[in-house]
């Protein structure tokens, strides 16, 4: 799956992203596509919309497992990198729910980014 197919998948879960993706520059690269999706996930976390949030995380899992290398790279560098800041102010149980819905591969990537020493 490439980033243009990912746009269709994201719109199925969060229809209001269609407006964001209408701006052509936001669909030209996997990084822009995942950036739009990550912003929507951040909004869902802030609004405590657990139903759509869980569906979105499951879709991110699917995009990561079925996506091409460029899409996977975008997910690792945009979504996984931002996840800590998205969940910083969450209640521990809510944060645990979010991480429990992530695939083992995304969780592993998250832990590598967060706990890797910079030395």
N, CA and C atoms as an extended XYZ file, in Angstrom:
357
Properties=species:S:1:pos:R:3:atomname:S:1:resname:S:1:resid:I:1 pbc="F F F"
N         0.843       -1.175        0.000 N   UNK     1
C         0.000        0.000        0.000 CA  UNK     1
C         0.891        1.240        0.000 C   UNK     1
N         0.538        2.188       -0.836 N   UNK     2
C         1.290        3.436       -0.873 CA  UNK     2
C         0.490        4.552       -0.189 C   UNK     2
N         1.049        5.747       -0.166 N   UNK     3
C         0.415        6.837        0.574 CA  UNK     3
C        -0.898        7.312       -0.044 C   UNK     3
N        -1.083        7.179       -1.340 N   UNK     4
C        -2.358        7.595       -1.925 CA  UNK     4
C        -3.468        6.622       -1.541 C   UNK     4
N        -3.144        5.345       -1.436 N   UNK     5
C        -4.133        4.367       -0.959 CA  UNK     5
C        -4.415        4.583        0.522 C   UNK     5
N        -3.405        5.023        1.265 N   UNK     6
C        -3.577        5.301        2.688 CA  UNK     6
C        -4.585        6.425        2.909 C   UNK     6
N        -4.578        7.418        2.034 N   UNK     7
C        -5.537        8.529        2.156 CA  UNK     7
C        -6.962        7.986        2.142 C   UNK     7
N        -7.262        7.090        1.228 N   UNK     8
C        -8.601        6.497        1.137 CA  UNK     8
C        -8.954        5.764        2.421 C   UNK     8
N        -8.006        5.021        2.959 N   UNK     9
C        -8.230        4.273        4.198 CA  UNK     9
C        -8.469        5.204        5.383 C   UNK     9
N        -7.740        6.293        5.441 N   UNK    10
C        -7.895        7.250        6.541 CA  UNK    10
C        -9.247        7.935        6.462 C   UNK    10
N        -9.672        8.302        5.276 N   UNK    11
C       -10.965        8.971        5.105 CA  UNK    11
C       -12.116        8.056        5.531 C   UNK    11
N       -11.973        6.754        5.350 N   UNK    12
C       -13.013        5.809        5.794 CA  UNK    12
C       -13.232        5.897        7.298 C   UNK    12
N       -12.165        6.115        8.046 N   UNK    13
C       -12.259        6.162        9.511 CA  UNK    13
C       -12.650        7.549       10.008 C   UNK    13
N       -12.011        8.576        9.442 N   UNK    14
C       -12.256        9.961        9.865 CA  UNK    14
C       -12.655       10.765        8.626 C   UNK    14
N       -13.942       10.768        8.296 N   UNK    15
C       -14.392       11.449        7.071 CA  UNK    15
C       -14.004       12.927        6.988 C   UNK    15
N       -13.899       13.607        8.123 N   UNK    16
C       -13.567       15.031        8.072 CA  UNK    16
C       -12.148       15.292        7.568 C   UNK    16
N       -11.309       14.271        7.505 N   UNK    17
C        -9.972       14.457        6.944 CA  UNK    17
C       -10.019       14.692        5.440 C   UNK    17
N       -11.122       14.374        4.826 N   UNK    18
C       -11.250       14.587        3.385 CA  UNK    18
C       -10.987       16.047        3.045 C   UNK    18
N       -11.455       16.952        3.882 N   UNK    19
C       -11.206       18.378        3.666 CA  UNK    19
C        -9.715       18.683        3.726 C   UNK    19
N        -9.015       18.070        4.714 N   UNK    20
C        -7.572       18.285        4.829 CA  UNK    20
C        -6.846       17.769        3.593 C   UNK    20
N        -7.281       16.630        3.087 N   UNK    21
C        -6.605       16.014        1.946 CA  UNK    21
C        -6.970       16.666        0.614 C   UNK    21
N        -7.963       17.553        0.600 N   UNK    22
C        -8.312       18.239       -0.644 CA  UNK    22
C        -7.190       19.154       -1.110 C   UNK    22
N        -6.419       19.661       -0.159 N   UNK    23
C        -5.268       20.480       -0.518 CA  UNK    23
C        -4.213       19.529       -1.076 C   UNK    23
N        -3.941       19.632       -2.343 N   UNK    24
C        -3.118       18.636       -3.039 CA  UNK    24
C        -1.732       18.458       -2.433 C   UNK    24
N        -1.146       19.529       -1.882 N   UNK    25
C         0.203       19.369       -1.339 CA  UNK    25
C         0.224       18.417       -0.137 C   UNK    25
N        -0.932       18.221        0.514 N   UNK    26
C        -0.980       17.330        1.667 CA  UNK    26
C        -1.069       15.856        1.282 C   UNK    26
N        -1.224       15.567        0.024 N   UNK    27
C        -1.302       14.173       -0.407 CA  UNK    27
C        -0.143       13.784       -1.316 C   UNK    27
N         0.841       14.654       -1.451 N   UNK    28
C         1.944       14.379       -2.381 CA  UNK    28
C         3.018       13.484       -1.800 C   UNK    28
N         3.079       13.337       -0.493 N   UNK    29
C         4.105       12.489        0.106 CA  UNK    29
C         3.522       11.722        1.280 C   UNK    29
N         4.121       10.582        1.588 N   UNK    30
C         3.645        9.815        2.745 CA  UNK    30
C         3.796       10.603        4.039 C   UNK    30
N         4.813       11.460        4.124 N   UNK    31
C         5.013       12.238        5.342 CA  UNK    31
C         3.877       13.227        5.578 C   UNK    31
N         3.382       13.842        4.522 N   UNK    32
C         2.258       14.766        4.668 CA  UNK    32
C         0.978       14.011        5.037 C   UNK    32
N         0.764       12.861        4.422 N   UNK    33
C        -0.430       12.058        4.704 CA  UNK    33
C        -0.442       11.634        6.169 C   UNK    33
N         0.669       11.101        6.652 N   UNK    34
C         0.735       10.645        8.042 CA  UNK    34
C         0.689       11.831        9.001 C   UNK    34
N         1.218       12.965        8.594 N   UNK    35
C         1.143       14.161        9.426 CA  UNK    35
C        -0.309       14.585        9.649 C   UNK    35
N        -1.104       14.578        8.595 N   UNK    36
C        -2.529       14.908        8.712 CA  UNK    36
C        -3.232       13.895        9.625 C   UNK    36
N        -2.945       12.607        9.419 N   UNK    37
C        -3.563       11.556       10.231 CA  UNK    37
C        -3.134       11.688       11.690 C   UNK    37
N        -1.878       11.968       11.942 N   UNK    38
C        -1.388       12.116       13.312 CA  UNK    38
C        -2.054       13.301       14.011 C   UNK    38
N        -2.253       14.395       13.286 N   UNK    39
C        -2.941       15.556       13.873 CA  UNK    39
C        -4.371       15.194       14.265 C   UNK    39
N        -5.019       14.383       13.440 N   UNK    40
C        -6.377       13.946       13.767 CA  UNK    40
C        -6.369       13.039       15.001 C   UNK    40
N        -5.376       12.175       15.108 N   UNK    41
C        -5.270       11.302       16.282 CA  UNK    41
C        -5.022       12.138       17.529 C   UNK    41
N        -4.196       13.148       17.423 N   UNK    42
C        -3.966       14.059       18.549 CA  UNK    42
C        -5.270       14.716       18.987 C   UNK    42
N        -6.058       15.149       18.014 N   UNK    43
C        -7.352       15.774       18.322 CA  UNK    43
C        -8.264       14.772       19.025 C   UNK    43
N        -8.294       13.545       18.546 N   UNK    44
C        -9.139       12.512       19.153 CA  UNK    44
C        -8.712       12.219       20.586 C   UNK    44
N        -7.418       12.229       20.842 N   UNK    45
C        -6.920       12.007       22.204 CA  UNK    45
C        -7.378       13.147       23.107 C   UNK    45
N        -7.231       14.382       22.632 N   UNK    46
C        -7.635       15.545       23.438 CA  UNK    46
C        -9.137       15.561       23.705 C   UNK    46
N        -9.922       15.140       22.708 N   UNK    47
C       -11.379       15.149       22.850 CA  UNK    47
C       -11.905       13.891       23.535 C   UNK    47
N       -11.008       12.981       23.853 N   UNK    48
C       -11.366       11.732       24.522 CA  UNK    48
C       -12.392       10.927       23.713 C   UNK    48
N       -12.242       10.940       22.403 N   UNK    49
C       -13.132       10.193       21.504 CA  UNK    49
C       -12.547        8.790       21.311 C   UNK    49
N       -12.779        7.941       22.309 N   UNK    50
C       -12.130        6.631       22.332 CA  UNK    50
C       -12.539        5.725       21.176 C   UNK    50
N       -13.790        5.780       20.778 N   UNK    51
C       -14.266        4.893       19.719 CA  UNK    51
C       -13.510        5.128       18.410 C   UNK    51
N       -13.462        6.373       17.956 N   UNK    52
C       -12.768        6.702       16.705 CA  UNK    52
C       -11.259        6.595       16.898 C   UNK    52
N       -10.771        6.937       18.088 N   UNK    53
C        -9.337        6.844       18.360 CA  UNK    53
C        -8.851        5.402       18.218 C   UNK    53
N        -9.564        4.470       18.782 N   UNK    54
C        -9.172        3.061       18.694 CA  UNK    54
C        -9.200        2.592       17.245 C   UNK    54
N       -10.240        2.988       16.508 N   UNK    55
C       -10.297        2.637       15.085 CA  UNK    55
C        -9.115        3.236       14.329 C   UNK    55
N        -8.748        4.460       14.689 N   UNK    56
C        -7.637        5.137       14.023 CA  UNK    56
C        -6.307        4.450       14.319 C   UNK    56
N        -6.110        4.050       15.556 N   UNK    57
C        -4.868        3.355       15.909 CA  UNK    57
C        -4.804        2.004       15.202 C   UNK    57
N        -5.940        1.322       15.126 N   UNK    58
C        -5.975        0.039       14.413 CA  UNK    58
C        -5.666        0.259       12.922 C   UNK    58
N        -6.161        1.357       12.368 N   UNK    59
C        -5.869        1.675       10.962 CA  UNK    59
C        -4.380        2.000       10.796 C   UNK    59
N        -3.800        2.706       11.769 N   UNK    60
C        -2.367        3.006       11.713 CA  UNK    60
C        -1.572        1.696       11.749 C   UNK    60
N        -2.007        0.749       12.573 N   UNK    61
C        -1.364       -0.575       12.610 CA  UNK    61
C        -1.404       -1.224       11.227 C   UNK    61
N        -2.565       -1.160       10.598 N   UNK    62
C        -2.740       -1.767        9.279 CA  UNK    62
C        -1.862       -1.065        8.235 C   UNK    62
N        -1.832        0.259        8.276 N   UNK    63
C        -0.998        1.009        7.337 CA  UNK    63
C         0.471        0.650        7.528 C   UNK    63
N         0.870        0.467        8.773 N   UNK    64
C         2.265        0.126        9.054 CA  UNK    64
C         2.598       -1.286        8.576 C   UNK    64
N         1.695       -2.213        8.786 N   UNK    65
C         1.988       -3.601        8.399 CA  UNK    65
C         1.875       -3.826        6.895 C   UNK    65
N         0.969       -3.112        6.229 N   UNK    66
C         0.746       -3.329        4.805 CA  UNK    66
C         1.341       -2.242        3.915 C   UNK    66
N         1.877       -1.210        4.525 N   UNK    67
C         2.394       -0.088        3.757 CA  UNK    67
C         3.745       -0.352        3.129 C   UNK    67
N         4.049        0.426        2.116 N   UNK    68
C         5.368        0.330        1.499 CA  UNK    68
C         6.403        0.974        2.433 C   UNK    68
N         7.642        0.883        2.055 N   UNK    69
C         8.731        1.360        2.902 CA  UNK    69
C         8.596        2.852        3.225 C   UNK    69
N         8.194        3.645        2.264 N   UNK    70
C         8.054        5.087        2.484 CA  UNK    70
C         6.949        5.387        3.506 C   UNK    70
N         5.851        4.651        3.421 N   UNK    71
C         4.755        4.852        4.367 CA  UNK    71
C         5.173        4.423        5.770 C   UNK    71
N         5.854        3.286        5.876 N   UNK    72
C         6.344        2.822        7.185 CA  UNK    72
C         7.308        3.832        7.792 C   UNK    72
N         8.178        4.355        6.966 N   UNK    73
C         9.140        5.347        7.424 CA  UNK    73
C         8.424        6.602        7.931 C   UNK    73
N         7.396        7.018        7.235 N   UNK    74
C         6.620        8.197        7.654 CA  UNK    74
C         5.923        7.932        8.987 C   UNK    74
N         5.369        6.742        9.151 N   UNK    75
C         4.686        6.395       10.403 CA  UNK    75
C         5.677        6.418       11.562 C   UNK    75
N         6.856        5.846       11.339 N   UNK    76
C         7.867        5.826       12.398 CA  UNK    76
C         8.348        7.226       12.752 C   UNK    76
N         8.519        8.070       11.755 N   UNK    77
C         9.096        9.392       11.989 CA  UNK    77
C         8.092       10.480       12.338 C   UNK    77
N         6.836       10.278       12.038 N   UNK    78
C         5.817       11.282       12.361 CA  UNK    78
C         4.962       10.802       13.537 C   UNK    78
N         4.245        9.702       13.340 N   UNK    79
C         3.300        9.237       14.354 CA  UNK    79
C         4.002        8.732       15.612 C   UNK    79
N         4.907        7.791       15.451 N   UNK    80
C         5.568        7.198       16.621 CA  UNK    80
C         6.369        8.262       17.363 C   UNK    80
N         7.050        9.097       16.627 N   UNK    81
C         7.855       10.159       17.244 CA  UNK    81
C         6.979       11.127       18.050 C   UNK    81
N         5.779       11.411       17.565 N   UNK    82
C         4.890       12.383       18.208 CA  UNK    82
C         4.047       11.786       19.321 C   UNK    82
N         3.957       10.490       19.373 N   UNK    83
C         3.033        9.831       20.298 CA  UNK    83
C         3.273       10.213       21.755 C   UNK    83
N         4.510       10.342       22.146 N   UNK    84
C         4.810       10.693       23.527 CA  UNK    84
C         4.246       12.060       23.886 C   UNK    84
N         4.379       13.017       22.991 N   UNK    85
C         3.836       14.356       23.277 CA  UNK    85
C         2.306       14.352       23.245 C   UNK    85
N         1.708       13.491       22.398 N   UNK    86
C         0.247       13.406       22.334 CA  UNK    86
C        -0.334       12.883       23.645 C   UNK    86
N         0.365       11.948       24.269 N   UNK    87
C        -0.171       11.270       25.452 CA  UNK    87
C         0.411       11.797       26.758 C   UNK    87
N         1.217       12.835       26.686 N   UNK    88
C         1.906       13.340       27.865 CA  UNK    88
C         0.948       13.694       29.008 C   UNK    88
N        -0.145       14.349       28.702 N   UNK    89
C        -1.078       14.808       29.741 CA  UNK    89
C        -2.247       13.846       29.979 C   UNK    89
N        -2.204       12.688       29.365 N   UNK    90
C        -3.296       11.722       29.536 CA  UNK    90
C        -3.242       11.047       30.903 C   UNK    90
N        -4.398       10.645       31.352 N   UNK    91
C        -4.465        9.807       32.542 CA  UNK    91
C        -3.726        8.503       32.240 C   UNK    91
N        -3.088        7.891       33.231 N   UNK    92
C        -2.343        6.647       32.990 CA  UNK    92
C        -3.192        5.527       32.371 C   UNK    92
N        -4.451        5.412       32.777 N   UNK    93
C        -5.292        4.346       32.215 CA  UNK    93
C        -5.618        4.625       30.745 C   UNK    93
N        -5.816        5.896       30.407 N   UNK    94
C        -6.104        6.264       29.020 CA  UNK    94
C        -4.873        6.025       28.149 C   UNK    94
N        -3.709        6.402       28.665 N   UNK    95
C        -2.460        6.186       27.944 CA  UNK    95
C        -2.236        4.679       27.743 C   UNK    95
N        -2.519        3.900       28.767 N   UNK    96
C        -2.356        2.445       28.668 CA  UNK    96
C        -3.291        1.869       27.608 C   UNK    96
N        -4.515        2.376       27.541 N   UNK    97
C        -5.466        1.941       26.514 CA  UNK    97
C        -4.921        2.226       25.117 C   UNK    97
N        -4.396        3.426       24.920 N   UNK    98
C        -3.861        3.810       23.616 CA  UNK    98
C        -2.735        2.862       23.202 C   UNK    98
N        -1.796        2.635       24.095 N   UNK    99
C        -0.655        1.794       23.765 CA  UNK    99
C        -1.043        0.327       23.621 C   UNK    99
N        -2.084       -0.093       24.316 N   UNK   100
C        -2.511       -1.495       24.204 CA  UNK   100
C        -3.111       -1.794       22.834 C   UNK   100
N        -3.580       -0.777       22.143 N   UNK   101
C        -4.168       -0.962       20.814 CA  UNK   101
C        -3.128       -0.898       19.698 C   UNK   101
N        -1.936       -0.477       20.024 N   UNK   102
C        -0.875       -0.419       19.019 CA  UNK   102
C        -0.315       -1.816       18.768 C   UNK   102
N         0.091       -2.064       17.539 N   UNK   103
C         0.675       -3.361       17.192 CA  UNK   103
C         2.016       -3.526       17.912 C   UNK   103
N         2.435       -4.766       18.125 N   UNK   104
C         3.744       -4.986       18.762 CA  UNK   104
C         4.894       -4.311       18.009 C   UNK   104
N         4.811       -4.263       16.685 N   UNK   105
C         5.873       -3.625       15.903 CA  UNK   105
C         5.924       -2.117       16.152 C   UNK   105
N         4.761       -1.475       16.228 N   UNK   106
C         4.747       -0.035       16.511 CA  UNK   106
C         5.187        0.238       17.947 C   UNK   106
N         4.759       -0.614       18.881 N   UNK   107
C         5.188       -0.450       20.269 CA  UNK   107
C         6.699       -0.584       20.388 C   UNK   107
N         7.249       -1.569       19.710 N   UNK   108
C         8.702       -1.779       19.740 CA  UNK   108
C         9.423       -0.568       19.173 C   UNK   108
N         8.915       -0.039       18.075 N   UNK   109
C         9.524        1.138       17.471 CA  UNK   109
C         9.439        2.328       18.418 C   UNK   109
N         8.309        2.473       19.092 N   UNK   110
C         8.135        3.555       20.063 CA  UNK   110
C         9.168        3.435       21.179 C   UNK   110
N         9.290        2.244       21.754 N   UNK   111
C        10.232        2.055       22.861 CA  UNK   111
C        11.675        2.284       22.414 C   UNK   111
N        12.003        1.907       21.197 N   UNK   112
C        13.354        2.163       20.682 CA  UNK   112
C        13.612        3.660       20.576 C   UNK   112
N        12.615        4.420       20.132 N   UNK   113
C        12.794        5.868       19.986 CA  UNK   113
C        12.865        6.562       21.337 C   UNK   113
N        12.004        6.145       22.268 N   UNK   114
C        11.911        6.836       23.543 CA  UNK   114
C        13.066        6.476       24.460 C   UNK   114
N        13.450        5.225       24.489 N   UNK   115
C        14.445        4.774       25.467 CA  UNK   115
C        15.853        4.624       24.912 C   UNK   115
N        16.035        4.904       23.636 N   UNK   116
C        17.367        4.826       23.037 CA  UNK   116
C        18.228        5.971       23.574 C   UNK   116
N        19.417        5.621       23.987 N   UNK   117
C        20.292        6.692       24.484 CA  UNK   117
C        20.825        7.478       23.285 C   UNK   117
N        21.066        8.717       23.490 N   UNK   118
C        21.576        9.581       22.432 CA  UNK   118
C        23.084        9.572       22.342 C   UNK   118
N        23.709        8.671       23.048 N   UNK   119
C        25.178        8.643       23.089 CA  UNK   119
C        25.737        7.858       21.923 C   UNK   119
